[in-house]
Structure formats: C-alpha cells, structure tokens
C-alpha cells in the first residue's frame, strides 16, 4: 500500500465524521462523528509514521496514546449522556441545556 491510499482513507474517515457530527442532533451520534474524525487523524498519523520514520518507536507511542485518549473520551461522554438521559429523558443536543458553559 502507498501513503496516498492511507491519507485518502484518513481524509474519508475525517470527512464522514465531520458530516456526522455536524448533521446529527443526538448526542451519541455527535460523539460517534467525533470519534470517526479522531480515527481519521490517527490513521493519518500512523501512515506518516510508517512511511516516514518506521525505525523509531515514538510513532507507535503516539498512536497508542491517541487510542487510549479516544477510549477515555468515549467512556466519559457516554457516562455524561447516560446521566443526562436518566435525569431528564433527553438525548438530543438542543434539549440538553446542562451542556451550556
């Protein structure tokens, strides 16, 4: 495989995630869109690491750290969404007034 194919995959994942995050009103779907965007960024970073500096291990550390951050972010996001849904029976971003700063 070549670098351009990985970058095309990363751009596709990011674009689909951006569309999903901007077009959906459900909090869960917005979070899934954000996860797709982060996944696209991770694929792009991993592709650059693999093709530009495969001998160094620092690229693997960055990818693993990004995946751990994604997992933690999703766990916290789903916990907040579940708490809001249980308290108010709301799962839409427009109706969840608690999210305002």
MMTF fields as JSON, N, C-alpha, C and O atoms, coordinates in Angstrom:
{
  "mmtfVersion": "1.0.0",
  "mmtfProducer": "UNKNOWN",
  "numBonds": 403,
  "numAtoms": 404,
  "numGroups": 101,
  "numChains": 1,
  "numModels": 1,
  "chainsPerModel": [1],
  "groupsPerChain": [101],
  "chainIdList": ["A"],
  "bondAtomList": [4, 2, 8, 6, 12, 10, 16, 14, 20, 18, 24, 22, 28, 26, 32, 30, 36, 34, 40, 38, 44, 42, 48, 46, 52, 50, 56, 54, 60, 58, 64, 62, 68, 66, 72, 70, 76, 74, 80, 78, 84, 82, 88, 86, 92, 90, 96, 94, 100, 98, 104, 102, 108, 106, 112, 110, 116, 114, 120, 118, 124, 122, 128, 126, 132, 130, 136, 134, 140, 138, 144, 142, 148, 146, 152, 150, 156, 154, 160, 158, 164, 162, 168, 166, 172, 170, 176, 174, 180, 178, 184, 182, 188, 186, 192, 190, 196, 194, 200, 198, 204, 202, 208, 206, 212, 210, 216, 214, 220, 218, 224, 222, 228, 226, 232, 230, 236, 234, 240, 238, 244, 242, 248, 246, 252, 250, 256, 254, 260, 258, 264, 262, 268, 266, 272, 270, 276, 274, 280, 278, 284, 282, 288, 286, 292, 290, 296, 294, 300, 298, 304, 302, 308, 306, 312, 310, 316, 314, 320, 318, 324, 322, 328, 326, 332, 330, 336, 334, 340, 338, 344, 342, 348, 346, 352, 350, 356, 354, 360, 358, 364, 362, 368, 366, 372, 370, 376, 374, 380, 378, 384, 382, 388, 386, 392, 390, 396, 394, 400, 398],
  "bondOrderList": [1, 1, 1, 1, 1, 1, 1, 1, 1, 1, 1, 1, 1, 1, 1, 1, 1, 1, 1, 1, 1, 1, 1, 1, 1, 1, 1, 1, 1, 1, 1, 1, 1, 1, 1, 1, 1, 1, 1, 1, 1, 1, 1, 1, 1, 1, 1, 1, 1, 1, 1, 1, 1, 1, 1, 1, 1, 1, 1, 1, 1, 1, 1, 1, 1, 1, 1, 1, 1, 1, 1, 1, 1, 1, 1, 1, 1, 1, 1, 1, 1, 1, 1, 1, 1, 1, 1, 1, 1, 1, 1, 1, 1, 1, 1, 1, 1, 1, 1, 1],
  "groupList": [{"groupName": "UNK", "atomNameList": ["N", "CA", "C", "O"], "elementList": ["N", "C", "C", "O"], "formalChargeList": [0, 0, 0, 0], "bondAtomList": [1, 0, 2, 1, 3, 2], "bondOrderList": [1, 1, 2], "singleLetterCode": "X", "chemCompType": "L-PEPTIDE LINKING"}],
  "groupTypeList": [0, 0, 0, 0, 0, 0, 0, 0, 0, 0, 0, 0, 0, 0, 0, 0, 0, 0, 0, 0, 0, 0, 0, 0, 0, 0, 0, 0, 0, 0, 0, 0, 0, 0, 0, 0, 0, 0, 0, 0, 0, 0, 0, 0, 0, 0, 0, 0, 0, 0, 0, 0, 0, 0, 0, 0, 0, 0, 0, 0, 0, 0, 0, 0, 0, 0, 0, 0, 0, 0, 0, 0, 0, 0, 0, 0, 0, 0, 0, 0, 0, 0, 0, 0, 0, 0, 0, 0, 0, 0, 0, 0, 0, 0, 0, 0, 0, 0, 0, 0, 0],
  "groupIdList": [1, 2, 3, 4, 5, 6, 7, 8, 9, 10, 11, 12, 13, 14, 15, 16, 17, 18, 19, 20, 21, 22, 23, 24, 25, 26, 27, 28, 29, 30, 31, 32, 33, 34, 35, 36, 37, 38, 39, 40, 41, 42, 43, 44, 45, 46, 47, 48, 49, 50, 51, 52, 53, 54, 55, 56, 57, 58, 59, 60, 61, 62, 63, 64, 65, 66, 67, 68, 69, 70, 71, 72, 73, 74, 75, 76, 77, 78, 79, 80, 81, 82, 83, 84, 85, 86, 87, 88, 89, 90, 91, 92, 93, 94, 95, 96, 97, 98, 99, 100, 101],
  "secStructList": [7, 7, 2, 2, 2, 2, 2, 2, 2, 2, 2, 2, 2, 2, 2, 2, 2, 2, 2, 2, 2, 2, 2, 7, 7, 5, 2, 2, 2, 2, 2, 2, 2, 2, 2, 2, 2, 2, 2, 2, 2, 2, 2, 2, 2, 2, 2, 2, 2, 2, 2, 2, 7, 6, 6, 7, 1, 2, 2, 2, 2, 2, 2, 2, 2, 2, 2, 2, 2, 2, 2, 2, 2, 2, 2, 2, 2, 2, 2, 2, 2, 2, 2, 2, 2, 2, 2, 2, 7, 7, 7, 5, 6, 6, 6, 7, 4, 4, 4, 7, 7],
  "xCoordList": [0.847, 0.0, 0.892, 2.034, 0.361, 1.134, 0.549, -0.587, 1.358, 0.963, -0.309, -1.134, -0.46, -1.618, -2.929, -3.945, -2.91, -4.133, -4.506, -5.683, -3.518, -3.791, -4.298, -5.212, -3.699, -4.152, -5.552, -6.338, -5.879, -7.231, -8.223, -9.32, -7.839, -8.682, -8.872, -9.985, -7.787, -7.874, -8.774, -9.579, -8.645, -9.49, -10.95, -11.843, -11.2, -12.574, -13.187, -14.328, -12.442, -12.941, -13.212, -14.241, -12.304, -12.48, -13.695, -14.464, -13.873, -14.994, -16.326, -17.269, -16.411, -17.649, -17.945, -19.094, -16.908, -17.097, -17.544, -18.401, -16.968, -17.36, -18.804, -19.557, -19.2, -20.601, -21.52, -22.571, -21.121, -21.951, -22.068, -23.141, -20.976, -21.004, -21.807, -22.446, -21.779, -22.488, -23.938, -24.738, -24.306, -25.661, -26.585, -27.798, -26.061, -26.906, -27.253, -26.517, -28.37, -28.769, -28.644, -28.599, -28.587, -28.427, -27.01, -26.043, -26.893, -25.576, -24.682, -23.487, -25.255, -24.472, -23.943, -22.791, -24.768, -24.324, -23.261, -22.345, -23.371, -22.343, -21.019, -19.961, -21.089, -19.865, -19.269, -18.047, -20.112, -19.591, -18.924, -17.91, -19.486, -18.851, -17.495, -16.544, -17.414, -16.129, -15.12, -13.941, -15.582, -14.685, -14.172, -13.005, -15.039, -14.582, -13.529, -12.549, -13.736, -12.742, -11.406, -10.354, -11.444, -10.201, -9.565, -8.342, -10.387, -9.866, -9.16, -8.124, -9.708, -9.054, -7.714, -6.749, -7.652, -6.388, -5.366, -4.189, -5.807, -4.897, -4.384, -3.202, -5.267, -4.834, -3.804, -2.801, -4.041, -3.08, -1.744, -0.686, -1.795, -0.549, 0.205, 1.43, -0.525, 0.132, 0.741, 1.815, 0.05, 0.592, 1.866, 2.848, 1.838, 3.047, 4.188, 5.322, 3.893, 4.933, 5.484, 6.699, 4.603, 5.042, 5.898, 6.88, 5.543, 6.254, 7.442, 8.375, 7.426, 8.498, 9.57, 10.745, 9.211, 10.203, 9.827, 9.493, 9.878, 9.428, 10.378, 9.973, 11.625, 12.585, 12.397, 12.794, 11.794, 11.616, 10.306, 9.335, 10.294, 9.101, 8.203, 7.144, 8.607, 7.814, 6.461, 5.495, 6.378, 5.1, 4.087, 2.9, 4.553, 3.641, 3.11, 1.946, 3.948, 3.518, 2.438, 1.455, 2.618, 1.629, 0.297, -0.759, 0.339, -0.896, -1.59, -2.808, -0.846, -1.452, -2.015, -3.095, -1.303, -1.807, -3.092, -4.018, -3.151, -4.37, -5.526, -6.652, -5.276, -6.352, -6.846, -8.046, -5.943, -6.35, -7.167, -8.178, -6.736, -7.488, -8.874, -9.847, -8.973, -10.288, -11.178, -12.355, -10.647, -11.444, -11.91, -13.06, -11.028, -11.404, -12.454, -13.414, -12.272, -13.218, -14.597, -15.608, -14.641, -15.939, -16.574, -17.789, -15.805, -16.363, -16.95, -18.043, -16.228, -16.738, -17.971, -18.953, -17.911, -19.048, -20.293, -21.384, -20.149, -21.319, -21.829, -23.034, -20.951, -21.399, -22.211, -23.248, -21.744, -22.485, -23.82, -24.845, -23.812, -25.054, -26.041, -27.233, -25.568, -26.443, -27.007, -28.18, -26.176, -26.648, -27.708, -28.713, -27.501, -28.494, -29.775, -30.87, -29.647, -30.846, -31.641, -32.87, -30.948, -31.653, -32.313, -33.397, -31.676, -32.224, -33.37, -34.346, -33.26, -34.242, -34.903, -35.757, -34.55, -35.092, -34.808, -35.652, -33.632, -33.237, -32.006, -31.045, -32.015, -30.818, -30.462, -29.629, -31.083, -30.788, -29.961, -30.177, -29.022, -28.126, -28.872, -28.511, -29.91, -30.639, -31.413, -31.567, -31.901, -32.716, -31.891, -32.427, -30.63, -29.786, -29.185, -28.09, -29.874, -29.419, -28.272, -27.584, -28.049, -26.98, -25.601, -24.62, -25.49, -24.196, -23.659, -22.506, -24.497, -24.033, -23.046, -23.199, -22.033, -20.988, -21.362, -20.564],
  "yCoordList": [-1.171, 0.0, 1.233, 1.196, 2.293, 3.514, 4.55, 4.432, 5.559, 6.584, 7.309, 7.666, 7.523, 8.282, 7.55, 8.187, 6.213, 5.452, 5.601, 5.752, 5.559, 5.746, 7.159, 7.355, 8.138, 9.516, 9.708, 10.476, 9.022, 9.081, 8.447, 8.968, 7.327, 6.692, 7.616, 7.752, 8.256, 9.176, 10.362, 10.777, 10.907, 12.033, 11.606, 12.368, 10.401, 9.892, 9.715, 10.119, 9.113, 8.944, 10.298, 10.483, 11.224, 12.554, 13.254, 13.887, 13.146, 13.813, 13.221, 13.96, 11.896, 11.25, 11.622, 11.881, 11.647, 12.037, 13.478, 13.786, 14.366, 15.784, 15.947, 16.686, 15.259, 15.313, 14.775, 15.355, 13.656, 13.074, 13.974, 14.085, 14.616, 15.485, 16.752, 17.27, 17.25, 18.497, 18.294, 19.219, 17.118, 16.924, 16.234, 16.226, 15.659, 14.91, 15.761, 16.679, 15.446, 16.142, 15.251, 15.749, 13.952, 13.036, 13.13, 13.147, 13.193, 13.347, 12.153, 12.317, 10.972, 9.766, 9.808, 9.452, 10.235, 10.295, 11.373, 11.195, 12.482, 13.524, 12.974, 13.219, 12.226, 11.634, 10.609, 10.509, 9.852, 8.882, 9.593, 9.121, 10.727, 11.517, 12.039, 12.032, 12.496, 12.983, 11.838, 12.029, 10.655, 9.503, 9.14, 8.78, 9.234, 8.968, 9.98, 9.625, 11.247, 12.261, 11.967, 12.069, 11.603, 11.276, 10.022, 9.933, 9.063, 7.871, 8.198, 7.611, 9.122, 9.561, 10.205, 9.987, 11.0, 11.641, 10.586, 10.691, 9.575, 8.518, 7.72, 7.382, 7.42, 6.683, 7.503, 6.959, 8.797, 9.655, 9.722, 9.652, 9.859, 9.918, 8.6, 8.588, 7.485, 6.181, 5.955, 5.366, 6.424, 6.274, 7.088, 6.614, 8.33, 9.144, 8.491, 8.463, 7.963, 7.315, 6.105, 5.921, 5.281, 4.06, 4.353, 3.653, 5.371, 5.623, 6.567, 6.515, 7.428, 8.408, 8.017, 8.299, 7.375, 7.005, 5.673, 5.626, 4.594, 3.311, 2.722, 1.856, 3.169, 2.575, 3.067, 2.387, 4.249, 4.789, 4.28, 4.039, 4.123, 3.631, 4.73, 4.446, 5.984, 7.076, 7.216, 7.657, 6.857, 6.923, 5.955, 6.268, 4.785, 3.808, 4.32, 4.1, 4.993, 5.532, 6.592, 6.632, 7.438, 8.482, 7.854, 8.3, 6.834, 6.177, 5.494, 5.603, 4.797, 4.132, 5.166, 4.965, 6.262, 7.313, 7.923, 8.218, 8.112, 8.656, 7.683, 8.105, 6.395, 5.405, 5.347, 5.212, 5.446, 5.459, 6.715, 6.65, 7.856, 9.094, 8.982, 9.476, 8.328, 8.129, 7.275, 7.591, 6.213, 5.325, 6.04, 5.888, 6.816, 7.556, 8.608, 8.783, 9.309, 10.336, 9.741, 10.319, 8.61, 7.976, 7.48, 7.599, 6.933, 6.46, 7.626, 7.514, 8.741, 9.91, 10.483, 10.847, 10.557, 11.085, 10.249, 10.789, 8.935, 8.08, 8.127, 8.009, 8.295, 8.414, 9.698, 9.681, 10.802, 12.067, 11.953, 12.402, 11.356, 11.196, 10.316, 10.621, 9.242, 8.359, 9.079, 8.912, 9.881, 10.625, 11.644, 11.788, 12.352, 13.329, 12.625, 13.111, 11.491, 10.774, 10.241, 10.3, 9.728, 9.216, 10.334, 10.142, 11.495, 12.594, 13.298, 13.685, 13.469, 14.303, 13.633, 14.249, 12.415, 11.709, 12.479, 12.531, 13.07, 13.874, 13.253, 12.954, 13.05, 12.563, 13.404, 13.0, 14.561, 15.461, 16.639, 17.118, 17.102, 18.168, 19.481, 20.246, 19.757, 21.01, 21.058, 22.131, 19.921, 19.893, 19.755, 19.951, 19.431, 19.245, 20.593, 20.933, 21.348, 22.677, 22.598, 23.595, 21.434, 21.291, 21.377, 21.583, 21.227, 21.223, 22.626, 22.785, 23.648, 25.013, 25.412, 25.028, 26.18, 26.556, 27.692, 28.105],
  "zCoordList": [0.0, 0.0, 0.0, 0.458, -0.508, -0.589, 0.369, 0.828, 0.651, 1.615, 1.199, 2.04, -0.089, -0.557, -0.262, 0.016, -0.321, -0.015, 1.456, 1.786, 2.334, 3.758, 4.031, 4.832, 3.361, 3.563, 3.003, 3.559, 1.909, 1.367, 2.341, 2.54, 2.943, 3.959, 5.154, 5.664, 5.606, 6.739, 6.411, 7.244, 5.209, 4.81, 4.718, 5.09, 4.229, 4.147, 5.523, 5.751, 6.446, 7.812, 8.465, 9.114, 8.295, 8.888, 8.288, 9.011, 6.98, 6.321, 6.762, 7.047, 6.821, 7.263, 8.719, 9.077, 9.55, 10.937, 11.081, 11.909, 10.279, 10.323, 9.905, 10.539, 8.838, 8.399, 9.486, 9.76, 10.112, 11.162, 12.375, 12.967, 12.749, 13.931, 13.684, 14.599, 12.461, 12.187, 11.804, 11.943, 11.327, 10.829, 11.819, 11.608, 12.883, 13.812, 15.033, 15.393, 15.656, 16.875, 18.102, 19.227, 17.899, 19.018, 19.559, 18.796, 20.877, 21.494, 21.166, 20.922, 21.159, 20.867, 19.43, 19.185, 18.491, 17.094, 16.899, 16.096, 17.618, 17.549, 18.072, 17.492, 19.179, 19.728, 18.779, 18.665, 18.101, 17.133, 15.958, 15.444, 15.53, 14.479, 14.892, 14.11, 16.137, 16.644, 16.707, 16.409, 17.094, 17.137, 15.746, 15.586, 14.748, 13.375, 12.945, 12.289, 13.318, 12.96, 13.637, 13.006, 14.918, 15.622, 15.019, 14.915, 14.627, 13.972, 12.668, 12.357, 11.911, 10.675, 10.95, 10.216, 12.006, 12.377, 12.799, 12.452, 13.543, 13.981, 12.779, 12.717, 11.83, 10.633, 9.861, 9.399, 9.718, 9.023, 9.745, 9.119, 11.074, 11.843, 11.771, 11.648, 11.848, 11.765, 10.38, 10.256, 9.349, 7.988, 7.814, 7.241, 8.321, 8.234, 9.004, 8.528, 10.2, 10.976, 10.225, 10.154, 9.667, 8.999, 7.773, 7.527, 7.005, 5.76, 5.919, 5.118, 6.935, 7.047, 8.055, 7.822, 9.169, 10.183, 10.818, 12.002, 10.047, 10.598, 11.637, 12.412, 11.67, 12.595, 14.025, 14.971, 14.187, 15.53, 16.126, 15.408, 17.426, 18.106, 18.629, 19.188, 18.459, 19.02, 18.327, 18.951, 17.075, 16.367, 16.941, 17.028, 17.332, 17.947, 19.269, 19.604, 20.012, 21.309, 21.104, 21.845, 20.111, 19.836, 19.428, 19.875, 18.591, 18.145, 19.312, 19.45, 20.15, 21.314, 22.282, 22.836, 22.492, 23.377, 22.82, 23.576, 21.506, 20.898, 21.042, 21.308, 20.873, 21.025, 22.468, 22.703, 23.428, 24.843, 25.13, 25.828, 24.597, 24.792, 24.18, 24.75, 23.01, 22.384, 23.27, 23.442, 23.831, 24.679, 25.939, 26.35, 26.553, 27.76, 27.442, 28.193, 26.323, 25.928, 25.673, 26.071, 25.024, 24.765, 26.051, 26.209, 26.966, 28.241, 29.029, 29.584, 29.08, 29.808, 29.097, 29.743, 27.78, 27.023, 27.181, 27.365, 27.113, 27.284, 28.721, 28.943, 29.694, 31.081, 31.274, 31.936, 30.701, 30.805, 30.08, 30.592, 28.898, 28.143, 28.895, 28.937, 29.48, 30.243, 31.465, 31.798, 32.135, 33.303, 32.908, 33.605, 31.798, 31.341, 30.926, 31.208, 30.263, 29.825, 31.014, 31.019, 32.006, 33.186, 33.983, 34.535, 34.048, 34.843, 34.146, 34.789, 32.828, 32.123, 30.933, 30.296, 30.61, 29.445, 28.156, 27.262, 28.064, 26.91, 26.294, 27.002, 24.962, 24.289, 23.069, 22.258, 22.933, 21.83, 22.339, 23.452, 21.532, 21.95, 22.171, 23.065, 21.37, 21.525, 22.837, 23.421, 23.306, 24.518, 25.787, 26.878, 25.688, 26.865, 27.259, 26.811, 28.076, 28.482, 29.478, 29.695, 30.091, 31.072, 30.437, 31.152, 29.124, 28.466, 28.196, 27.794, 28.416, 28.194, 29.272, 30.432, 28.897, 29.838, 30.73, 31.571]
}
